[in-house]
């Protein structure tokens, strides 16, 4: 029996090797738990690109050889930073697709208003205005900035209104967010989806303006950029 034990007794070197492998495996597992899956797999897409969104309304204004696009979208309840990332992403997607002189994206909560007459103040969870080539065509943007972005912090109430603190993003943070997008995609158009599925899209609510030629669209909601009549 003793002879058998001597035959199957592992050498000291083998024990050290096995122990080292076990220690390394345990340390790696502990490091994974400590660092978190975001560091290994990368952050969730929503943290990088913003949230999925749905079109609510689109206003196109063509005036004096300039094209302005105001896009109203909605997201499921989420935090303010995610909403403003969504607005920045959509503004970039709209510009790349249509190359307008100005893009404005207004983010609403899924439970918020859909009529433009009600889209103002606390109903606007995030708002981005992008002017690729700034000049004195915008009255409401100071200093001819290329882009401005703001949002209300926190989630919306049950009625879709936001009561958090308003945050205006600094220019360097906007630039960093724009550079971080891994996917630049627009929102889902429910009318187009319905048409693809063989259904009929619903018409815009009465009083809504989908497109305006010569600047005769519906009056801008509170916080919207307004065309300058002199340019």
TANOR-V243872 format. One record per residue. N is the residue number from 1. RES is the residue in three letters. OMEGA is omega in degrees with one decimal (NA if undefined). Layout:
n=N res=RES omega=OMEGA
n=N res=RES omega=OMEGA
//
This chain:
n=1 res=UNK omega=179.1
n=2 res=UNK omega=178.5
n=3 res=UNK omega=177.6
n=4 res=UNK omega=178.9
n=5 res=UNK omega=179.1
n=6 res=UNK omega=-179.7
n=7 res=UNK omega=-174.7
n=8 res=UNK omega=179.0
n=9 res=UNK omega=-177.8
n=10 res=UNK omega=177.9
n=11 res=UNK omega=-179.8
n=12 res=UNK omega=179.7
n=13 res=UNK omega=179.2
n=14 res=UNK omega=178.4
n=15 res=UNK omega=179.6
n=16 res=UNK omega=179.6
n=17 res=UNK omega=179.8
n=18 res=UNK omega=178.6
n=19 res=UNK omega=178.7
n=20 res=UNK omega=178.6
n=21 res=UNK omega=179.9
n=22 res=UNK omega=179.6
n=23 res=UNK omega=-179.9
n=24 res=UNK omega=179.1
n=25 res=UNK omega=179.0
n=26 res=UNK omega=179.0
n=27 res=UNK omega=179.7
n=28 res=UNK omega=178.3
n=29 res=UNK omega=178.3
n=30 res=UNK omega=178.7
n=31 res=UNK omega=179.1
n=32 res=UNK omega=178.4
n=33 res=UNK omega=-177.7
n=34 res=UNK omega=-177.4
n=35 res=UNK omega=180.0
n=36 res=UNK omega=-176.1
n=37 res=UNK omega=-179.9
n=38 res=UNK omega=-179.1
n=39 res=UNK omega=-178.2
n=40 res=UNK omega=-176.9
n=41 res=UNK omega=-174.9
n=42 res=UNK omega=-179.1
n=43 res=UNK omega=177.5
n=44 res=UNK omega=-177.2
n=45 res=UNK omega=-178.2
n=46 res=UNK omega=179.1
n=47 res=UNK omega=-177.4
n=48 res=UNK omega=-170.5
n=49 res=UNK omega=-174.5
n=50 res=UNK omega=-173.7
n=51 res=UNK omega=169.8
n=52 res=UNK omega=-175.3
n=53 res=UNK omega=-179.9
n=54 res=UNK omega=177.4
n=55 res=UNK omega=174.1
n=56 res=UNK omega=-178.9
n=57 res=UNK omega=178.9
n=58 res=UNK omega=177.3
n=59 res=UNK omega=177.2
n=60 res=UNK omega=-179.8
n=61 res=UNK omega=176.5
n=62 res=UNK omega=-176.2
n=63 res=UNK omega=176.8
n=64 res=UNK omega=176.1
n=65 res=UNK omega=175.2
n=66 res=UNK omega=179.3
n=67 res=UNK omega=178.2
n=68 res=UNK omega=177.9
n=69 res=UNK omega=173.2
n=70 res=UNK omega=-175.0
n=71 res=UNK omega=178.2
n=72 res=UNK omega=-178.1
n=73 res=UNK omega=176.8
n=74 res=UNK omega=176.7
n=75 res=UNK omega=170.8
n=76 res=UNK omega=-178.7
n=77 res=UNK omega=179.9
n=78 res=UNK omega=-177.5
n=79 res=UNK omega=-175.0
n=80 res=UNK omega=-179.2
n=81 res=UNK omega=177.3
n=82 res=UNK omega=178.6
n=83 res=UNK omega=-177.5
n=84 res=UNK omega=173.6
n=85 res=UNK omega=178.6
n=86 res=UNK omega=-179.9
n=87 res=UNK omega=179.2
n=88 res=UNK omega=179.7
n=89 res=UNK omega=-178.6
n=90 res=UNK omega=177.6
n=91 res=UNK omega=178.7
n=92 res=UNK omega=179.6
n=93 res=UNK omega=179.9
n=94 res=UNK omega=-179.6
n=95 res=UNK omega=-178.8
n=96 res=UNK omega=-178.0
n=97 res=UNK omega=-170.9
n=98 res=UNK omega=179.4
n=99 res=UNK omega=177.5
n=100 res=UNK omega=178.7
n=101 res=UNK omega=177.8
n=102 res=UNK omega=173.8
n=103 res=UNK omega=173.3
n=104 res=UNK omega=178.9
n=105 res=UNK omega=179.6
n=106 res=UNK omega=-177.7
n=107 res=UNK omega=178.2
n=108 res=UNK omega=173.6
n=109 res=UNK omega=179.6
n=110 res=UNK omega=180.0
n=111 res=UNK omega=-177.4
n=112 res=UNK omega=-178.5
n=113 res=UNK omega=177.3
n=114 res=UNK omega=176.2
n=115 res=UNK omega=-177.2
n=116 res=UNK omega=179.3
n=117 res=UNK omega=-179.6
n=118 res=UNK omega=-177.7
n=119 res=UNK omega=-179.6
n=120 res=UNK omega=174.8
n=121 res=UNK omega=-174.3
n=122 res=UNK omega=176.2
n=123 res=UNK omega=-177.1
n=124 res=UNK omega=-177.9
n=125 res=UNK omega=176.3
n=126 res=UNK omega=-175.7
n=127 res=UNK omega=178.9
n=128 res=UNK omega=174.1
n=129 res=UNK omega=-177.9
n=130 res=UNK omega=177.3
n=131 res=UNK omega=-175.4
n=132 res=UNK omega=-179.2
n=133 res=UNK omega=-174.3
n=134 res=UNK omega=172.5
n=135 res=UNK omega=-175.3
n=136 res=UNK omega=179.0
n=137 res=UNK omega=-176.9
n=138 res=UNK omega=-178.5
n=139 res=UNK omega=-169.9
n=140 res=UNK omega=178.8
n=141 res=UNK omega=-175.5
n=142 res=UNK omega=174.0
n=143 res=UNK omega=179.7
n=144 res=UNK omega=178.2
n=145 res=UNK omega=177.8
n=146 res=UNK omega=-176.9
n=147 res=UNK omega=173.5
n=148 res=UNK omega=-179.5
n=149 res=UNK omega=178.8
n=150 res=UNK omega=177.8
n=151 res=UNK omega=171.2
n=152 res=UNK omega=-178.5
n=153 res=UNK omega=178.0
n=154 res=UNK omega=-178.5
n=155 res=UNK omega=-178.9
n=156 res=UNK omega=174.2
n=157 res=UNK omega=-177.3
n=158 res=UNK omega=-179.4
n=159 res=UNK omega=177.1
n=160 res=UNK omega=179.2
n=161 res=UNK omega=-176.4
n=162 res=UNK omega=-177.7
n=163 res=UNK omega=177.3
n=164 res=UNK omega=179.3
n=165 res=UNK omega=177.5
n=166 res=UNK omega=-179.2
n=167 res=UNK omega=174.3
n=168 res=UNK omega=-177.0
n=169 res=UNK omega=174.3
n=170 res=UNK omega=-175.2
n=171 res=UNK omega=-176.5
n=172 res=UNK omega=178.7
n=173 res=UNK omega=176.6
n=174 res=UNK omega=179.3
n=175 res=UNK omega=-179.9
n=176 res=UNK omega=179.5
n=177 res=UNK omega=179.3
n=178 res=UNK omega=-179.0
n=179 res=UNK omega=-174.8
n=180 res=UNK omega=-175.6
n=181 res=UNK omega=175.3
n=182 res=UNK omega=-180.0
n=183 res=UNK omega=178.7
n=184 res=UNK omega=-176.6
n=185 res=UNK omega=178.7
n=186 res=UNK omega=179.0
n=187 res=UNK omega=176.1
n=188 res=UNK omega=175.8
n=189 res=UNK omega=-175.9
n=190 res=UNK omega=179.3
n=191 res=UNK omega=178.7
n=192 res=UNK omega=178.8
n=193 res=UNK omega=179.9
n=194 res=UNK omega=179.7
n=195 res=UNK omega=178.9
n=196 res=UNK omega=-179.0
n=197 res=UNK omega=177.9
n=198 res=UNK omega=177.9
n=199 res=UNK omega=179.0
n=200 res=UNK omega=178.3
n=201 res=UNK omega=179.0
n=202 res=UNK omega=177.6
n=203 res=UNK omega=178.1
n=204 res=UNK omega=178.9
n=205 res=UNK omega=-178.5
n=206 res=UNK omega=179.2
n=207 res=UNK omega=179.8
n=208 res=UNK omega=177.1
n=209 res=UNK omega=178.9
n=210 res=UNK omega=178.5
n=211 res=UNK omega=-178.7
n=212 res=UNK omega=176.8
n=213 res=UNK omega=178.7
n=214 res=UNK omega=174.5
n=215 res=UNK omega=-177.9
n=216 res=UNK omega=178.4
n=217 res=UNK omega=177.9
n=218 res=UNK omega=-178.1
n=219 res=UNK omega=-178.7
n=220 res=UNK omega=174.7
n=221 res=UNK omega=-179.2
n=222 res=UNK omega=179.3
n=223 res=UNK omega=-179.6
n=224 res=UNK omega=172.7
n=225 res=UNK omega=-177.5
n=226 res=UNK omega=178.1
n=227 res=UNK omega=176.6
n=228 res=UNK omega=-176.3
n=229 res=UNK omega=-175.8
n=230 res=UNK omega=-176.8
n=231 res=UNK omega=NA
//
